[in-house]
């Protein structure tokens, strides 16, 4: 929009007005009265549009508040889904192991049953001589006793083994059935949470659509108001010049404002034994993605310098702690969305913003490589990604100078 308070058409009108002022004072007075009437109409329009702006601003504030609540609900739901999926994966792994054990045990039972049947069969077709017969045949009584005791012990042991195996088989089957039931419950819960997530996202999209419409309307109204204010200013100047019968000075002011206009490695716990102050050029970035905004560069939306870096990444990607430390902040913060801050000691801190969900909470102790959040766009960014800062004594410094990208 042209910031010059007068356009060519306005200048021509003013020139004509001054010509009339020189010609006749009475005609100038008529012009003054007309301009005062026009000024009164403009002021009425400004008052009316101010009321509209006030009402729409109030509506926008309410929608923004609702969206914040919606984002918190979505964040909580996605965190629950993440935990449920991990539990489901662990339970299925346990079930596979139980099925394997059950299969082995079943084979062992079959083998022992065959062996036990063979012993009974051999005993039947080749019965052992009785005690009296063995004695008459001159067999040593001690040997007779040992043989009989050994046969009895062998039979009892075989029976006990079969009982134990059958008991274990039954117990494993019970655990397997219980695990299957647990998986079914987990799946039902997961589906319920996914359905709830879909509903919340639809509500969020609807509110965003309304918010966008209100924002667009506000912008249009503010532009209209600005035009009216400019017209009011011009008319006021014309009236003042007509009353004083002085020359109209036209000043042109033009103000030009210049707006100055990848990573696959993730952290692990290998550096946890090293003091954070000695980790320069050793850290890894907290998420896989592409760096699209660097430290110190100007933001396109505000012109303010970036105090960290922005890494574009897929929604729901895991965010990792760059080093060991303690979580000192984990909540939603205006401008940063869902944010988590870790204290690494010696006045060093790392900050992770715009997250979809926060996995860790305040006072949690984390190791390098621990999952602390999930990537999103909760800070109002148009793309998914992570905003990442490093600070010492609350002063930000360039994270890339402390990062090994190789």
C-alpha positions in Angstrom: 0.0 0.0 0.0 1.4 3.5 -0.9 2.4 5.2 2.3 2.5 8.7 0.7 -0.4 10.7 2.5 -1.5 12.3 -0.8 -1.9 10.8 -4.3 -1.9 12.8 -7.6 -5.6 13.2 -7.5 -5.5 14.7 -4.0 -2.8 17.1 -5.0 -4.9 18.3 -7.9 -7.9 18.9 -5.6 -5.8 20.9 -3.2 -4.3 23.0 -5.9 -7.9 23.8 -7.1 -8.9 24.6 -3.5 -6.1 27.1 -3.0 -7.0 28.7 -6.3 -10.5 29.2 -5.0 -9.2 30.6 -1.7 -7.2 33.3 -3.5 -10.3 34.1 -5.6 -12.8 34.3 -2.8 -12.8 33.9 1.0 -16.5 33.0 1.2 -16.1 30.1 -1.2 -13.1 28.9 0.8 -15.4 28.9 3.9 -17.9 26.8 2.1 -15.2 24.3 1.2 -14.1 24.3 4.8 -17.6 23.4 5.9 -17.9 20.7 3.3 -14.6 19.2 4.5 -15.7 19.4 8.1 -18.8 17.5 7.2 -16.7 14.9 5.3 -14.4 14.6 8.4 -17.4 13.9 10.6 -18.6 11.1 8.3 -15.1 9.5 8.3 -14.9 9.7 12.1 -18.3 7.9 12.4 -17.0 5.2 10.0 -13.8 4.9 12.1 -15.8 4.5 15.3 -18.0 1.8 13.7 -15.0 -0.2 12.3 -13.3 0.1 15.7 -16.3 -1.7 17.3 -16.1 -4.4 14.6 -12.3 -4.8 15.1 -12.9 -5.0 18.9 -15.5 -7.8 18.5 -13.5 -9.8 16.0 -10.4 -9.5 18.1 -12.3 -10.9 21.1 -13.6 -13.8 18.9 -10.0 -14.5 17.7 -8.7 -14.5 21.2 -11.3 -17.0 22.3 -10.6 -19.2 19.2 -6.8 -19.1 20.0 -7.5 -20.1 23.6 -9.6 -23.0 22.3 -6.9 -24.1 19.9 -4.4 -24.1 22.7 -6.6 -26.5 24.7 -7.2 -28.6 21.6 -3.5 -28.9 21.0 -2.9 -30.0 24.6 -5.6 -32.7 24.2 -4.2 -33.8 20.9 -0.7 -33.9 22.4 -1.9 -36.0 25.4 -3.8 -38.4 23.1 -0.8 -38.9 20.8 1.5 -39.5 23.8 -1.0 -42.2 25.0 -1.1 -43.8 21.6 2.7 -43.8 21.5 2.9 -45.6 24.9 0.1 -48.0 23.9 2.0 -49.0 20.7 5.1 -49.6 22.7 3.2 -51.8 25.2 1.5 -53.7 22.3 4.9 -54.4 20.7 6.3 -55.6 24.0 3.3 -57.9 24.6 3.4 -59.4 21.1 7.1 -60.2 21.6 6.3 -61.9 24.9 3.5 -63.9 23.2 5.8 -65.1 20.4 8.3 -66.3 23.0 5.5 -68.1 24.9 4.3 -69.8 21.7 7.9 -71.0 21.0 8.3 -72.3 24.6 4.9 -74.0 24.3 5.9 -75.7 21.1 9.1 -77.0 22.6 7.4 -78.2 25.7 4.7 -80.0 23.6 7.5 -81.9 21.7 9.1 -82.8 25.0 5.9 -84.1 26.4 5.3 -86.2 23.3 8.8 -87.6 23.5 8.5 -88.5 27.2 5.1 -90.1 26.6 6.6 -92.3 23.8 9.5 -93.2 26.1 7.1 -94.0 29.0 4.9 -96.1 26.7 8.0 -98.0 25.5 9.1 -98.8 29.1 5.6 -100.1 29.9 5.5 -102.1 26.7 8.9 -103.7 27.4 7.9 -104.5 31.0 4.8 -106.2 29.6 6.5 -108.3 26.9 9.6 -109.0 29.0 8.5 -109.1 32.6 11.2 -109.1 35.2 11.6 -112.3 37.2 10.1 -112.2 40.6 12.1 -111.9 43.8 11.7 -115.7 44.6 12.8 -116.7 41.1 15.8 -114.5 41.2 16.7 -115.8 44.6 16.4 -119.5 43.5 18.6 -118.7 40.4 21.3 -117.7 42.8 21.2 -113.9 42.2 22.7 -111.9 45.0 19.9 -110.5 47.3 21.5 -107.1 47.4 21.5 -106.9 43.6 17.9 -108.0 43.5 16.9 -105.3 46.0 18.8 -102.6 44.0 17.2 -103.7 40.7 13.7 -103.6 42.2 14.3 -100.2 43.8 15.9 -98.7 40.6 12.8 -99.9 38.5 10.5 -98.3 41.1 12.5 -95.1 41.2 12.6 -94.9 37.4 8.9 -95.3 37.1 8.1 -92.7 39.8 10.5 -90.2 38.2 8.9 -90.7 34.8 5.5 -90.1 36.3 6.6 -87.1 38.3 8.3 -85.5 35.1 5.1 -86.1 33.1 3.0 -84.4 35.8 5.4 -81.4 36.1 5.5 -81.0 32.3 1.7 -81.2 32.0 1.4 -78.6 34.8 3.9 -76.3 33.1 2.2 -76.8 29.7 -1.1 -75.9 31.3 0.4 -72.8 33.0 2.0 -71.5 29.8 -1.2 -72.0 27.9 -3.0 -69.9 30.6 -0.4 -67.2 30.3 -0.7 -67.4 26.5 -4.5 -67.0 26.7 -4.1 -64.1 29.2 -1.6 -62.4 26.9 -3.9 -62.8 23.9 -6.7 -61.2 25.9 -4.3 -58.4 26.9 -3.4 -57.7 23.3 -7.1 -57.6 22.4 -7.7 -55.1 25.1 -4.7 -53.0 24.0 -5.8 -53.0 20.4 -9.3 -51.9 21.4 -7.9 -49.1 23.5 -5.5 -48.1 20.7 -8.4 -48.0 18.2 -10.5 -45.9 20.6 -7.6 -43.4 21.1 -7.0 -43.2 17.4 -10.7 -42.5 16.8 -10.5 -39.8 19.5 -7.4 -38.3 17.9 -9.1 -38.2 14.5 -12.1 -36.4 16.1 -9.8 -33.9 17.9 -7.9 -33.2 14.7 -11.1 -32.5 12.8 -12.2 -30.1 15.5 -8.8 -28.4 15.4 -9.0 -28.1 11.6 -12.5 -26.6 11.9 -11.4 -24.0 14.4 -8.3 -23.2 12.4 -10.5 -22.5 9.4 -12.7 -20.2 11.4 -9.6 -18.5 12.9 -8.1 -18.0 9.5 -11.3 -16.4 8.3 -11.5 -14.1 11.3 -7.8 -13.2 10.9 -8.4 -12.3 7.3 -11.4 -10.3 8.1 -9.5 -8.4 10.8 -6.7 -7.7 8.4 -9.2 -6.3 5.9 -10.9 -4.2 8.6 -7.6 -2.8 9.9 -6.5 -1.9 6.4 -9.9 -0.1 5.9 -9.4 1.7 9.2 -5.9 2.8 8.2 -7.3 4.2 4.9 -10.0 6.1 6.8 -7.4 7.4 9.3 -5.2 8.5 6.4 -8.3 10.3 4.9 -9.1 11.9 8.2 -5.5 13.1 8.5 -5.6 14.6 5.0 -8.9 16.3 5.6 -7.8 17.7 8.9 -4.7 19.2 7.3 -6.8 20.8 4.5 -9.2 22.3 7.0 -6.4 23.7 9.1 -4.8 25.2 6.0 -8.1 26.8 4.8 -8.7 28.4 8.3 -5.2 29.9 8.4 -5.3 30.8 4.7 -1.8 29.6 4.5 0.0 27.8 1.8 -0.4 24.0 1.7 3.0 22.2 1.9 3.1 18.8 0.5 5.7 16.5 2.0 6.4 13.1 0.5 7.8 10.5 2.8 8.8 7.1 1.6 10.0 4.7 4.1 11.5 1.5 2.9 11.9 -1.3 5.3 14.1 -4.1 4.4 13.4 -7.5 5.7 16.4 -9.5 5.4 14.9 -11.9 3.9 20.9 -32.6 6.3 20.9 -34.6 9.3 20.5 -38.4 9.8 22.5 -38.9 13.0 20.9 -38.8 16.4 22.3 -38.5 20.0 23.2 -41.5 22.2 24.6 -42.0 25.7 28.3 -42.5 24.7 29.1 -38.9 25.8 27.3 -39.1 29.1 30.6 -39.5 31.1 32.0 -36.2 29.6 31.2 -32.8 31.2 28.9 -30.9 28.9 31.3 -27.9 28.7 33.8 -30.2 26.9 31.2 -31.5 24.3 31.8 -28.7 21.7 31.9 -30.1 18.1 30.8 -33.6 19.6 27.1 -33.2 19.9 24.5 -34.7 17.5 21.3 -32.9 16.5 18.2 -34.0 18.5 16.1 -35.1 15.4 16.5 -36.4 11.9 15.7 -33.8 9.3 16.8 -30.7 7.3 18.1 -27.5 8.8 16.1 -24.7 7.2 16.8 -21.8 9.7 20.2 -21.1 11.2 21.3 -19.3 14.3 21.5 -15.5 13.9 19.5 -15.4 10.6 16.5 -13.1 10.3 13.0 -14.5 10.7 10.8 -13.7 7.6 7.7 -13.1 9.8 9.1 -10.7 12.4 12.6 -9.8 11.2 13.9 -10.9 14.7 17.1 -13.0 14.7 16.8 -16.7 15.3 18.3 -17.7 18.7 18.5 -21.3 17.7 17.9 -23.5 14.6 14.8 -25.0 13.0 15.0 -28.5 11.7 12.2 -29.6 9.4 11.2 -33.2 10.2 8.3 -35.7 9.8 5.3 -35.3 12.2 5.6 -37.8 15.1 9.3 -38.3 14.7 11.2 -39.0 17.9 13.1 -36.1 19.5 16.2 -37.2 21.5 18.1 -35.5 24.4 21.5 -34.3 23.1 23.2 -35.2 26.4 22.4 -36.3 30.0 20.6 -33.9 32.3 17.5 -33.1 34.2 14.2 -31.8 32.7 13.4 -28.4 34.2 10.5 -27.4 32.0 7.9 -29.5 30.1 4.7 -27.7 29.1 3.0 -25.5 26.4 4.5 -22.0 26.0 3.1 -19.3 23.8 5.3 -18.9 20.7 7.2 -22.2 21.2 4.2 -24.6 21.4 5.0 -27.7 23.5 8.5 -27.1 24.8 10.9 -29.1 26.9 14.1 -27.7 28.6 17.0 -29.8 30.0 19.6 -28.6 32.5 23.0 -30.2 31.7 24.8 -28.6 34.7 27.4 -25.8 34.8 24.8 -23.3 33.5 24.3 -25.2 30.2 20.8 -25.8 29.0 19.1 -27.2 25.8 15.7 -26.2 24.6 13.3 -28.2 22.3 10.2 -26.4 20.9 7.2 -26.8 18.6 6.7 -30.5 19.7 3.6 -32.5 19.0 3.8 -34.3 22.4 6.1 -34.2 25.4 7.3 -37.6 26.6 9.3 -36.5 29.6 8.1 -34.4 32.5 9.7 -31.9 35.0 12.5 -33.5 37.2 12.9 -36.5 34.9 16.6 -37.5 34.7 17.5 -38.3 31.0 20.5 -39.8 29.3 21.9 -38.8 25.9 19.7 -40.4 23.2 16.6 -40.7 25.4 13.3 -40.0 23.6 11.9 -36.8 25.2 9.2 -35.6 22.7 7.6 -36.1 19.3 7.9 -33.7 16.4 5.0 -31.5 15.5 4.0 -27.8 14.7 2.4 -26.8 18.0 4.1 -23.4 18.0 2.1 -22.2 15.0 4.6 -23.1 12.3 3.3 -24.0 8.9 5.6 -27.0 8.6 6.5 -29.8 11.0 9.8 -29.6 12.7 11.9 -28.9 15.9 13.1 -25.6 17.2 16.4 -26.2 19.0 18.5 -23.9 21.2 21.6 -24.2 23.4 22.2 -21.6 26.2 24.8 -20.8 28.8 23.7 -18.6 31.7 20.5 -18.0 29.7 22.5 -16.6 26.7 21.9 -18.5 23.5 24.8 -19.6 21.3 25.0 -21.3 17.9 24.1 -25.1 18.3 25.8 -25.9 15.0 29.2 -24.9 16.3 28.8 -27.6 19.0 27.5 -30.2 16.5 29.3 -32.9 14.6 27.3 -33.5 11.5 29.6 -36.3 10.1 
